Amino acid sequence: MEIQHSIPALREALQGRGRIAFVPTMGNLHDGHLALMRAARAHGDTVVASIFVNRLQFGPGEDFDKYPRTLSADCDKLRAVGVDVLFAPTEQDLYPTPQTFFVEPPDLQHLLEGACRPGHFRGVATVVLKLFNCVQPHTALFGKKDYQQLMVIRGMVEQLALPTRIIGIDTVRAADGLALSSRNGYLSAAERAEAPRLYQTLQSLRQSLAHADLATLPQLERSACANLEAHGWQPDYVTVRQQANLLPPTALDQPLVILAAARLGSTRLIDNLEV
Protein backbone atom coordinates (compact mmCIF):
# COMPACT_ATOMS: atom_id res chain seq x y z
CA MET A 1 0.00 0.00 0.00
CA GLU A 2 1.31 3.42 -0.94
CA ILE A 3 1.01 6.20 1.64
CA GLN A 4 0.89 9.77 0.39
CA HIS A 5 0.78 12.90 2.52
CA SER A 6 0.88 15.81 0.10
CA ILE A 7 -1.73 16.66 -2.52
CA PRO A 8 0.78 16.86 -5.44
CA ALA A 9 2.29 13.47 -4.52
CA LEU A 10 -1.17 11.91 -4.26
CA ARG A 11 -2.24 13.22 -7.65
CA GLU A 12 0.95 11.92 -9.23
CA ALA A 13 0.50 8.50 -7.60
CA LEU A 14 -3.04 8.20 -8.96
CA GLN A 15 -2.18 8.98 -12.56
CA GLY A 16 -3.18 6.11 -14.85
CA ARG A 17 -4.72 4.06 -12.03
CA GLY A 18 -8.09 3.59 -13.75
CA ARG A 19 -11.38 4.04 -11.92
CA ILE A 20 -10.85 5.15 -8.34
CA ALA A 21 -13.09 4.06 -5.45
CA PHE A 22 -12.60 6.27 -2.40
CA VAL A 23 -13.38 5.89 1.30
CA PRO A 24 -12.71 9.00 3.42
CA THR A 25 -12.26 8.43 7.17
CA MET A 26 -10.95 10.12 10.29
CA GLY A 27 -8.97 7.01 11.23
CA ASN A 28 -9.16 4.88 14.38
CA LEU A 29 -10.52 2.27 12.03
CA HIS A 30 -12.96 -0.48 13.01
CA ASP A 31 -14.79 -3.24 11.13
CA GLY A 32 -17.38 -0.76 9.84
CA HIS A 33 -14.67 1.19 8.04
CA LEU A 34 -13.10 -2.01 6.74
CA ALA A 35 -16.46 -3.14 5.33
CA LEU A 36 -16.46 0.06 3.25
CA MET A 37 -12.95 -0.72 2.00
CA ARG A 38 -13.93 -4.24 1.00
CA ALA A 39 -17.05 -2.97 -0.77
CA ALA A 40 -14.99 -0.37 -2.61
CA ARG A 41 -13.03 -3.07 -4.42
CA ALA A 42 -16.13 -3.90 -6.49
CA HIS A 43 -16.44 -0.28 -7.64
CA GLY A 44 -12.98 0.64 -8.86
CA ASP A 45 -9.64 -0.46 -10.20
CA THR A 46 -7.84 1.38 -7.39
CA VAL A 47 -9.08 1.69 -3.81
CA VAL A 48 -8.04 4.88 -2.03
CA ALA A 49 -8.65 5.60 1.64
CA SER A 50 -7.98 8.81 3.49
CA ILE A 51 -7.32 9.47 7.15
CA PHE A 52 -7.72 13.03 8.34
CA VAL A 53 -9.21 14.32 11.59
CA ASN A 54 -11.03 17.37 10.27
CA ARG A 55 -10.98 20.26 12.71
CA LEU A 56 -13.67 22.12 10.73
CA GLN A 57 -16.44 19.69 11.71
CA PHE A 58 -15.78 19.79 15.46
CA GLY A 59 -17.55 22.40 17.52
CA PRO A 60 -16.34 24.15 20.68
CA GLY A 61 -16.00 21.68 23.53
CA GLU A 62 -16.16 18.62 21.25
CA ASP A 63 -13.53 15.90 21.19
CA PHE A 64 -11.14 17.09 18.45
CA ASP A 65 -8.06 17.03 20.66
CA LYS A 66 -8.79 13.64 22.22
CA TYR A 67 -10.10 11.98 19.05
CA PRO A 68 -7.96 8.82 18.72
CA ARG A 69 -5.06 9.05 16.24
CA THR A 70 -3.94 5.48 15.47
CA LEU A 71 -2.21 5.79 12.10
CA SER A 72 0.20 2.87 12.42
CA ALA A 73 -2.51 0.38 13.44
CA ASP A 74 -4.85 1.82 10.80
CA CYS A 75 -2.24 1.25 8.08
CA ASP A 76 -1.94 -2.41 9.09
CA LYS A 77 -5.71 -2.83 8.80
CA LEU A 78 -5.85 -1.09 5.41
CA ARG A 79 -3.07 -3.27 4.03
CA ALA A 80 -4.89 -6.39 5.24
CA VAL A 81 -8.04 -5.50 3.28
CA GLY A 82 -6.14 -4.59 0.12
CA VAL A 83 -6.34 -0.80 0.02
CA ASP A 84 -4.01 0.45 -2.71
CA VAL A 85 -3.32 4.04 -1.67
CA LEU A 86 -3.73 5.87 1.62
CA PHE A 87 -3.93 9.66 1.66
CA ALA A 88 -2.92 10.81 5.14
CA PRO A 89 -2.39 14.57 5.00
CA THR A 90 -1.45 16.76 7.93
CA GLU A 91 -3.44 19.92 8.64
CA GLN A 92 -0.64 21.85 6.92
CA ASP A 93 -1.02 19.64 3.82
CA LEU A 94 -4.79 20.02 3.55
CA TYR A 95 -5.16 23.53 4.97
CA PRO A 96 -1.87 25.28 4.14
CA THR A 97 -3.65 28.58 4.75
CA PRO A 98 -6.73 29.11 6.94
CA GLN A 99 -9.81 27.78 5.17
CA THR A 100 -11.94 30.81 4.27
CA PHE A 101 -14.02 29.25 1.47
CA PHE A 102 -16.69 26.87 2.72
CA VAL A 103 -19.48 24.68 1.34
CA GLU A 104 -22.74 25.90 2.85
CA PRO A 105 -25.33 23.08 2.82
CA PRO A 106 -29.07 23.89 2.68
CA ASP A 107 -31.51 23.89 5.60
CA LEU A 108 -30.88 20.16 6.03
CA GLN A 109 -27.67 21.13 7.86
CA HIS A 110 -29.69 22.76 10.66
CA LEU A 111 -31.89 19.74 11.48
CA LEU A 112 -31.20 17.04 14.08
CA GLU A 113 -27.41 16.63 14.19
CA GLY A 114 -27.02 20.11 12.77
CA ALA A 115 -29.16 21.59 15.52
CA CYS A 116 -27.08 19.78 18.15
CA ARG A 117 -23.75 20.53 16.45
CA PRO A 118 -23.98 23.91 14.69
CA GLY A 119 -21.55 24.20 11.78
CA HIS A 120 -20.82 20.47 11.74
CA PHE A 121 -22.15 19.77 8.25
CA ARG A 122 -20.54 22.90 6.87
CA GLY A 123 -17.21 21.45 7.99
CA VAL A 124 -18.05 17.99 6.68
CA ALA A 125 -19.13 19.21 3.25
CA THR A 126 -16.09 21.46 2.91
CA VAL A 127 -13.55 18.76 3.72
CA VAL A 128 -15.30 16.13 1.59
CA LEU A 129 -15.35 18.44 -1.42
CA LYS A 130 -11.67 19.19 -0.86
CA LEU A 131 -10.83 15.49 -0.57
CA PHE A 132 -12.82 14.76 -3.72
CA ASN A 133 -10.80 17.40 -5.55
CA CYS A 134 -7.58 15.82 -4.28
CA VAL A 135 -8.49 12.21 -5.08
CA GLN A 136 -10.87 12.78 -8.03
CA PRO A 137 -12.73 9.51 -7.39
CA HIS A 138 -15.24 7.89 -9.71
CA THR A 139 -17.04 6.40 -6.68
CA ALA A 140 -17.05 7.23 -2.97
CA LEU A 141 -18.47 5.05 -0.22
CA PHE A 142 -19.99 6.19 3.08
CA GLY A 143 -21.65 4.33 5.94
CA LYS A 144 -25.35 4.80 6.57
CA LYS A 145 -24.77 5.17 10.32
CA ASP A 146 -24.08 8.84 9.62
CA TYR A 147 -27.40 9.09 7.80
CA GLN A 148 -27.70 12.86 7.68
CA GLN A 149 -24.08 13.22 6.60
CA LEU A 150 -24.73 10.86 3.69
CA MET A 151 -27.73 12.97 2.64
CA VAL A 152 -25.67 16.18 2.77
CA ILE A 153 -22.92 14.64 0.64
CA ARG A 154 -25.38 13.20 -1.90
CA GLY A 155 -27.00 16.62 -2.24
CA MET A 156 -23.68 18.38 -2.64
CA VAL A 157 -22.53 15.99 -5.35
CA GLU A 158 -25.82 16.31 -7.23
CA GLN A 159 -26.15 20.08 -7.05
CA LEU A 160 -22.49 20.84 -7.78
CA ALA A 161 -22.47 18.29 -10.64
CA LEU A 162 -19.46 16.42 -9.25
CA PRO A 163 -18.39 13.40 -11.34
CA THR A 164 -18.48 11.05 -8.35
CA ARG A 165 -21.07 8.38 -7.61
CA ILE A 166 -22.00 8.15 -3.92
CA ILE A 167 -22.74 4.71 -2.47
CA GLY A 168 -24.22 4.22 1.00
CA ILE A 169 -23.26 1.04 2.85
CA ASP A 170 -25.43 -0.47 5.60
CA THR A 171 -24.35 0.07 9.18
CA VAL A 172 -22.06 -2.62 10.57
CA ARG A 173 -23.05 -3.74 14.07
CA ALA A 174 -21.56 -5.71 16.91
CA ALA A 175 -23.22 -9.00 17.80
CA ASP A 176 -25.39 -7.22 20.39
CA GLY A 177 -26.62 -4.65 17.86
CA LEU A 178 -24.45 -1.65 18.78
CA ALA A 179 -23.47 0.31 15.68
CA LEU A 180 -19.71 0.27 15.29
CA SER A 181 -18.16 3.67 15.91
CA SER A 182 -14.74 5.03 16.77
CA ARG A 183 -16.35 6.71 19.77
CA ASN A 184 -17.40 3.35 21.25
CA GLY A 185 -13.84 3.18 22.56
CA TYR A 186 -14.70 5.95 25.02
CA LEU A 187 -17.29 3.75 26.77
CA SER A 188 -16.54 2.16 30.13
CA ALA A 189 -17.28 -1.56 30.51
CA ALA A 190 -20.61 -0.80 32.18
CA GLU A 191 -21.52 1.75 29.52
CA ARG A 192 -20.59 -0.68 26.75
CA ALA A 193 -22.97 -3.24 28.27
CA GLU A 194 -25.75 -0.62 28.30
CA ALA A 195 -25.02 0.85 24.85
CA PRO A 196 -27.07 -1.67 22.76
CA ARG A 197 -30.21 -0.15 24.29
CA LEU A 198 -30.01 2.66 21.72
CA TYR A 199 -30.57 0.27 18.80
CA GLN A 200 -33.14 -1.68 20.81
CA THR A 201 -35.05 1.57 21.29
CA LEU A 202 -35.10 2.14 17.55
CA GLN A 203 -36.32 -1.40 16.92
CA SER A 204 -39.07 -1.02 19.51
CA LEU A 205 -40.20 2.26 17.99
CA ARG A 206 -40.28 0.69 14.53
CA GLN A 207 -42.57 -2.05 15.84
CA SER A 208 -44.83 0.55 17.46
CA LEU A 209 -45.21 2.39 14.15
CA ALA A 210 -47.26 -0.55 12.81
CA HIS A 211 -50.06 0.45 15.20
CA ALA A 212 -49.53 4.22 15.22
CA ASP A 213 -50.82 7.23 13.36
CA LEU A 214 -49.52 10.77 12.95
CA ALA A 215 -51.41 11.93 16.02
CA THR A 216 -49.77 9.37 18.32
CA LEU A 217 -46.28 9.62 16.81
CA PRO A 218 -45.05 12.45 19.11
CA GLN A 219 -46.00 10.41 22.17
CA LEU A 220 -44.07 7.40 20.84
CA GLU A 221 -41.01 9.59 20.32
CA ARG A 222 -41.29 11.03 23.84
CA SER A 223 -41.68 7.55 25.31
CA ALA A 224 -38.54 6.38 23.50
CA CYS A 225 -36.58 9.29 24.98
CA ALA A 226 -38.02 8.63 28.42
CA ASN A 227 -36.97 4.98 28.23
CA LEU A 228 -33.39 6.00 27.52
CA GLU A 229 -33.44 8.60 30.30
CA ALA A 230 -34.67 5.97 32.75
CA HIS A 231 -31.51 3.97 32.05
CA GLY A 232 -29.07 6.82 32.49
CA TRP A 233 -28.93 8.27 28.97
CA GLN A 234 -29.22 11.92 27.99
CA PRO A 235 -31.03 11.85 24.63
CA ASP A 236 -30.78 14.72 22.18
CA TYR A 237 -33.52 13.23 20.02
CA VAL A 238 -35.32 10.06 19.03
CA THR A 239 -37.44 10.91 16.04
CA VAL A 240 -39.19 9.53 12.97
CA ARG A 241 -38.52 11.42 9.75
CA GLN A 242 -38.99 11.11 6.01
CA GLN A 243 -36.09 9.39 4.28
CA ALA A 244 -36.27 11.89 1.42
CA ASN A 245 -35.56 15.07 3.39
CA LEU A 246 -35.52 14.31 7.15
CA LEU A 247 -38.65 16.41 7.66
CA PRO A 248 -41.46 15.13 9.90
CA PRO A 249 -43.61 12.57 8.08
CA THR A 250 -46.83 13.54 6.36
CA ALA A 251 -47.98 9.89 6.40
CA LEU A 252 -46.69 6.71 8.01
CA ASP A 253 -46.83 4.65 4.81
CA GLN A 254 -43.99 6.62 3.14
CA PRO A 255 -40.30 5.67 3.39
CA LEU A 256 -39.27 6.66 6.90
CA VAL A 257 -36.16 6.56 9.04
CA ILE A 258 -35.89 6.58 12.82
CA LEU A 259 -32.91 8.55 14.05
CA ALA A 260 -31.47 8.87 17.53
CA ALA A 261 -28.64 10.65 19.28
CA ALA A 262 -27.97 10.30 22.97
CA ARG A 263 -25.15 10.69 25.45
CA LEU A 264 -24.16 7.77 27.66
CA GLY A 265 -21.80 9.08 30.27
CA SER A 266 -19.47 11.38 28.37
CA THR A 267 -19.90 9.57 25.04
CA ARG A 268 -22.39 10.71 22.43
CA LEU A 269 -23.74 7.91 20.21
CA ILE A 270 -25.92 8.11 17.10
CA ASP A 271 -27.89 5.44 15.25
CA ASN A 272 -30.75 5.08 12.79
CA LEU A 273 -33.10 2.50 11.36
CA GLU A 274 -34.87 2.73 8.02
CA VAL A 275 -38.55 1.81 7.97
Secondary structure, DSSP 4 states (H G I P E B T S, - for coil): -EEE-SHHHHHHHTTT--SEEEEEE-SS--HHHHHHHHHHGGG-SEEEEEE---GGGPPTTSSTTTS---HHHHHHHHHHTT--EEE---HHHH-SS---------GGGGSTHHHHSTTHHHHHHHHHHHHHHHH--SEEEEETTSHHHHHHHHHHHHHTT-S-EEEEEPPPB-TTSPBP-GGGGG--HHHHHHTTHHHHHHHHHHHHHTT--TTTHHHHHHHHHHHHHHTTEEEEEEEEEETTTSPPPS-TTS-EEEEEEEEETTEEEEEEEE-
